[in-house]
Protein backbone atom coordinates (compact mmCIF):
# COMPACT_ATOMS: atom_id res chain seq x y z
CA UNK A 1 0.00 0.00 0.00
CA UNK A 2 1.05 3.56 -0.58
CA UNK A 3 -0.32 6.82 0.69
CA UNK A 4 -1.46 10.03 -0.93
CA UNK A 5 -2.08 13.39 0.75
CA UNK A 6 -4.89 15.62 -0.51
CA UNK A 7 -6.80 18.69 0.64
CA UNK A 8 -10.43 18.09 1.57
CA UNK A 9 -12.58 20.53 -0.43
CA UNK A 10 -15.21 20.78 2.34
CA UNK A 11 -12.99 21.35 5.39
CA UNK A 12 -9.72 22.55 3.75
CA UNK A 13 -7.84 20.05 5.95
CA UNK A 14 -4.92 18.02 4.62
CA UNK A 15 -5.84 14.34 4.70
CA UNK A 16 -3.75 11.21 4.19
CA UNK A 17 -5.31 8.27 2.38
CA UNK A 18 -3.93 4.79 1.80
CA UNK A 19 -4.35 3.29 -1.67
CA UNK A 20 -3.53 -0.17 -3.00
CA UNK A 21 -0.40 -0.60 -5.10
CA UNK A 22 -1.06 -1.10 -8.79
CA UNK A 23 0.82 -1.18 -12.06
CA UNK A 24 2.81 1.93 -13.05
CA UNK A 25 0.29 2.68 -15.83
CA UNK A 26 -2.38 3.20 -13.16
CA UNK A 27 -0.43 6.01 -11.47
CA UNK A 28 -2.43 8.70 -13.25
CA UNK A 29 -5.81 7.22 -12.37
CA UNK A 30 -8.21 8.43 -9.70
CA UNK A 31 -9.00 6.49 -6.55
CA UNK A 32 -12.28 6.74 -4.65
CA UNK A 33 -11.45 7.46 -0.99
CA UNK A 34 -13.65 8.08 2.04
CA UNK A 35 -12.54 11.29 3.73
CA UNK A 36 -12.22 11.12 7.52
CA UNK A 37 -12.37 14.93 7.74
CA UNK A 38 -15.86 15.33 6.24
CA UNK A 39 -17.10 11.70 5.97
CA UNK A 40 -17.79 12.15 2.24
CA UNK A 41 -16.04 10.43 -0.68
CA UNK A 42 -13.59 12.11 -3.05
CA UNK A 43 -11.82 11.04 -6.24
CA UNK A 44 -8.10 11.56 -5.66
CA UNK A 45 -5.36 11.30 -8.28
CA UNK A 46 -2.99 8.52 -7.24
CA UNK A 47 0.08 10.30 -8.61
CA UNK A 48 -0.24 13.86 -7.30
CA UNK A 49 -3.07 13.94 -4.74
CA UNK A 50 -5.22 16.38 -6.70
CA UNK A 51 -8.97 15.95 -6.59
CA UNK A 52 -11.06 15.27 -9.66
CA UNK A 53 -12.25 18.65 -10.94
CA UNK A 54 -9.54 20.61 -9.08
CA UNK A 55 -8.51 23.52 -11.28
CA UNK A 56 -5.45 24.65 -9.29
N, C-alpha and C positions, 0 to 999 in steps of 0.2 A: 504494500500500500504506500501511496505517497500523499502528501498534503498540498493543499492550495489555500492561499489566503485571499479573501475578497472583502469588499466593503458592502455591507447590507444596505440596500437602497431605502429601507423603511426607517432604520435606526441610526444609520451612518456609522455603525460600529464595525471594526475590523474583526472578521470571523475566520477561523481556520476550519477547513473541511478535509476529511480523508476520502480519497478516491482510490479505486482499485487500479492496479498497474495494468496497462494494456500495451499493444504494439505501438511502436514509434509513430506510425501513420495516424493513430488516434489522438495524438497530442493536441491537435487543433480542434478537437470536438468538444461539445458542451456536455457537462454532467449535471444531472438533476440532484440537488442537495437540499436537505431540510435545514433551515437556518435556526440555530438555537437562540439567536438574538430576537427574532420576531415570530418564530414558529411557522413561518411560511416556507414555500419552496422557491428556489432560484435556479436558473440555468447558468452555470459557471464554466468558463473556458478552462480546460485542463492545463493549458500551456501557460497562460498569463494571469489567470484569476479575474478576468473581466467578465461582467455579467452580459448575458444576451440582451442586446438593445442599448448597451452603454455606449454613448457617443464620445466619451472623453478619451 
